[in-house]
Amino acid sequence: MEATVSSAVLQRDVPLHRLNTFGLPARAAWFAAIDSQDRLAALIATPEWRYLQRFVLGGGSNVILTGDFDGLVLHARIPGRALVAEEPDAWLVRAGAGESWHAFVGWTLEQGWPGLENLALIPGTVGAAPIQNIGAYGLELAERFHSLDAVDLETGERVTFDRAACRFGYRDSVFKHEAAQRFLIVSVTLRLPKDWRPVAVYAELARELETAKIAKPTARQIAGAVIAVRSRKLPDPAQIGNAGSFFKNPVVDAAAFARLIARYPEAPHYPQPDGAVKLAAGWLIERCGWKGRWFGAVGVYEKQALVLVNRGGARGQDVLRLARAIQDSVSDSFGVELELEPTVV
Ligand code: EPU
C-alpha cells in the first residue's frame, strides 16, 4: 500500500525482515526510502513528519529488532562515490550513506587509494560506519575519517561533523548518545594519506600474511588477508543471520584486571593508554561454555563466541534472552559486565 504525500513516498506496514542481517521479523508502520536529500526535504515538509517517531535504518547489520515499530523507518539509500580533493599528502574520498561499505573499500583500492583495506568485508553501509566507529584488524574508521554531512531531522538543516564533533570511541560516537536518531547521515568523507604504511600488527592478520609468504604487503594483499581471516571466523549474514560482534570487548580497571589475570593467566588482554585493560569478550563467553550452543533458533556461533546467530525463525526477544543469560553468566564467573554492541530497537 502506498500513499503519496507531497513528492515524497511513504509506504505503510512494511516488513523489515529482509532489511536486517539478523533476519528478525518486525514491521514498520510507516516506511520511506531516502535516496536523495530532496526526497528527505520533501518528507520533512509534510504535516505527518512531526507526529511520527522515526528510526534511521542503514544496512541493518548492527540492529536487533525486538518488535513492530510504530513510527516511520527512514531507509538511508543515498548513493554516490567520488574523489572530492587531492591534497599534497592525502586523497579525500566521499561516499553516499547508502553505499555498501565493503564495495566502497574495494573501489578505493581499485582506484589506487589505499588506507581502508583493514576494514574490508565489514557488513553494512557507509552511513552506518561512523555511528559505531567500525574497526577491525588494527584499524578504526576514526583514523581515516575526515567529516560527514548529515541532515538534522528536527530542523531540516544540513550539518557537517568533523572528527572531533563525532566524539569517536571504541565502537562509539556521538550518534549513539545525544545525537542518536536526530540526524540522517548523507555522506561520509575519508582522508587517505599518501604516505601509506601497512597496518599488520594484529596477530592473526600478521600470521595470515606470513603463511602466504608476503613480507611487504600491498594494500590489496592486506584486504585479501583480512577477507580470508574474517571469512573463517565470522558468519556471512547472507548465509546465517547475525549482527557481527554481539558484545563489546569489556574494559576493566587495573585492579580488576590484576585479580582476573592471577586466576586466568591465559586470558587475552590489551592494555589501554590510560592504564585500563580491554578483555576479549569472546574468550570470557567461551570459558563460560556458551560457544556452539543453540536455544531453539538462536545460538552462539561455533567459530566465534562473540557472535550470536539465527538459524531461521528467531525473534528479537529470543536473541535478547540469550544475550542476558550470557551477560549473567560472565558476570557471575568473572565479575565482568558485558555491554551489547548492536542497537536494540
Ligand atoms: N577468543 C576466544 N574464543 C572465541 C572468540 C575469541 O577465545 O570464541 C579469543 C581469541 O582467541 C583472541 C581474542 O579472544 O585471543 C580476540 O578474538 P578475535 O581476535 O577474534 O577478536 P574479537 O575481540 O573477538 C574484535 C572485534 C571484531 C573485529 C575483530 C578483529 C569487537 C567487539 N569485536 O573481535 O569486530 O572484527 O576484533 O579486529 O571489538 C564487530 O564489531 O562486529 C566485529 C566483528
Boltz pocket constraint, residues with backbone or C-beta under 6 A from the ligand:
constraints:
  - pocket:
      binder: B
      contacts: [[A, 135], [A, 136], [A, 137], [A, 138], [A, 202], [A, 204], [A, 233], [A, 234], [A, 243], [A, 244], [A, 245], [A, 246], [A, 247], [A, 248], [A, 249], [A, 268], [A, 279], [A, 280], [A, 281], [A, 282], [A, 283], [A, 284], [A, 286], [A, 291], [A, 301], [A, 303], [A, 304], [A, 305], [A, 306], [A, 341]]
      max_distance: 6.0
